[in-house]
Amino acid sequence: LSDAWYKGARDWDPQHRKDFANDPRNLLAVGAQVNSDKAFRDAASWLPPDVGFRCEFVARQIDVKAAYQLSVSAREKQAVSDVLSGC
């Protein structure tokens, strides 16, 4: 949610933010440590420790960011490209 805020969600109305926050593509059951480690980071700064899940994780991020028209930084774009090149 924090990354989305800086990538465009701050301009949304409250209902759009609520829809985003409750979108099933954004809701993953993870352990407390993984959740804490990710915090507000995007793919340029954090990827799942389970290397086998990175392709799905990045694909999901691309899907969500496209659906909600969120921006992607150059560093994030490169990180996503690097992950996807190995999928």
Secondary structure, DSSP 8 states (H G I E B T S, - for coil): -HHHHHTTGGGS-HHHHHHHHT-GGG-----HHHHHHHTT--TTT---S-GGGHHHHHHHHHHHHHHTT----HHHHHHHHHHHTT-
